Amino acid sequence: MSTWQTVLLGAVAGLTIFVGLPMGRVRTRGTPAKTFMNGLSAGILVFLFFDILQNATRPLENSVTGHHWGKLAGMSAVYALGIGVGLLGLLYVSRLWRRRPVKGSLGPGAMAVAEKAHTTLQQEAFQVGMSIAAGIGLHNFSEGLAIGQAANGGQVSLALLLVIGFGLHNATEGFGIVGPLAAADAMPSWGWLLAAGAIGGGPTFLGTLLGTSITSQYVFVAFLALAAGAILYVVGELFNAGRRLSWEISLWGILAGFLLGLLTEMILVGAGV
């Protein structure tokens, strides 16, 4: 398999994120449905968080069992720094976003206040959605690295299985991005969905391109740790929104999202990925 064939397959694996993104254009009627969608998004991300941590921690565990203490120290530093930057970086970026003035209605009275509050809620939903896309993008970069490194090592069958498996997984991640928008009754433009898909799925292509020429466990761990920190922050935001809407319905949505993530993972395991 040539380098460009490998990179093309990596791009295909990333583009499947657009399968779920158009759901953001579907009008969801009723608060329960919106709340469930928010919880579904959180559940998918909770599963993804544990899956990412498992893969990020494995190289550290291998260093311990192999008594490679210098490598363990270096990887542990990358691991801790990555989670910290991913978690706290989104916190400070979100603070900057929230300081921007909100364009609300100029009308007087309570109607204007309610309209402004609704506009603020929608803006925050767009910010959370794009933060989810960024966290998923970091994770998908590491998946692209795995595809590229497998092909670079001559493991063509493994590379093809990874493309199929990651493509299937990415299809569910699109739903995770638009979940907060449905909860806030925010209608994204096609341009916004395209940007979110490029941020979330595009790094699979870039990771594959890099992985065909570079093999580095440090880079692999760094991007997984960044993704874990970013997703942990976003999950907290989604839980907060779920409590405001309906914690009971949110928990059902979280359960459904988690099981959906588990189902895709079991399909990958069954396929030998």
C-alpha positions, 0 to 999 in steps of 0.5 A: 500500500502506497503512502497516498493510498494510506493517507486517503483511507485515513481521510475516509475514516475521518470523514465518517464523522459527517454521518451524525452531524446533519442531525444538528439541523433536525428540529427537536420538539419538546424539552425531554427530547432535547435533554435526552440528546444532550445526555446522549452526547455526554454518554458517548463522550464518557465512553470515549474518555475511558477508551482514550485513557486506556490507550494513553496509559498502556505505554506507561504500563509497558514502561513499568513492566519493562523497567524502562524508568527513564522512558516512564518519567518522560511519558508520565510528564507528557501524559500529565501535561497533556491532560492539564493543557486539554482540561484547563486550556478549554476552561480559559478559552471558554472564559474568553468566549463568555466575555464577548458581548451578546447581541440580544434584542433591543426591546424593553422589559422581561421579553428582552431579558428572556430573549437575551438569555436564550441567545446566550444559551445558544451561543454557549451551546455552539461553543461547547459543540465546537469544544467537543469537535476539538477534543474529538479531533485530538483523539482522531489525530492519534487514531490517524497516527495508528493507521499510518504507523501500521501501514508504515510497518507493513501491516496492511491488514491491520491498517485496513481494519483500523480504517474501518473500525475508526470510521465506524466509531467516528460516525457516532461522534458526530451525534456527540458534537450536535447534542448540546445544540439540540438541547439549546434549540440552536440551529447550526448553519451548514458552514458551522457543521462543515467547520465542526466536521473538519476540526473533528474528523480532519486530524485523522487525515493529518495523523495518518500522513504523519504516522506514515513517516514518524513512529513516536509513542510520545506523540501518541500519548501527548495527543491522547492525553490532550483529548482526554483532558478536553473531553473531561472538561466538555463532559462536565459542561454537558452534565451541568446542562443536563442538571438544569434541564432534567437530571433523570432524562439526562441520565437515561441519555447518558446511559444510551450514549455510553451503551452506543459507544460500547456497542461500536467498541465491541464491533471493533473487538469482534473484527479484530481491531 
